[in-house]
Amino acid sequence: MHPNYEFYRMNQNLYGSALTQEEIKKWIFNNIFITKIGKVKTFDPNSQKGVVIIEEFDNIEIETQNISNININPNEGEMVLLLQSNINLFNHDDNINFDKNHFYILSIINPKYLEMACDDIKLKTINKVDIKSNNQININSDNDTYINANNTNLNANQNININCVDFSIKAEDDVVIKANDDIDISSNYNLDLIGKNKVRIKSNNKIDISNNSETLKSILIDITYAIN
């Protein structure tokens, strides 16, 4: 018979005794699902293992491991939500469950850093996806980076860095890149700006186009000779 049903029947048979009801609730709370708050002492983001301090247990230091599907990188002193269990999830040969307590990290309280660890990530929404940062937005890819949408907005108060082997921006109509200060476009090999109608480059101050050996003047001379 299912254990949950056994608890239900036991609870119903003992209905009427307030003390017994409270004892049952206390037993379920202490044996089914227990959570504690811990303070991070050390943490290895690669192994997702670390040491936390549980102030409730006289500041005892406990080895722990993150068991969520989100990689975390907490700093020393950050608070984490811990799952207390008498089962060793990472060692099936450890079958001594009656006198041991293991603690596993469920999440960070007010997290500063999160990382999804999986093969593929898909974000779908009916309306829009906003990616905002007060400092930097980094998009890194070893191969190709594709952004396909009717409207795509990337907003940052400081910097947006896109690092990859190849980077292509394609649009049926217009491509507009605006900045209050500077726009730097650098390439190790080729930089192609192609438009069916025209390519327009505007600046309130100056425009610098150069490579490792030639200035804008020599480049324009080469273009003139090529046209003639």
Summary of the structure (lengths in Angstrom):
residues: 228
radius of gyration: 29.4
end to end distance: 91.2
largest distance: 101.9
contacts: 409
relative contact order: 0.08
helix: 18%
strand: 29%
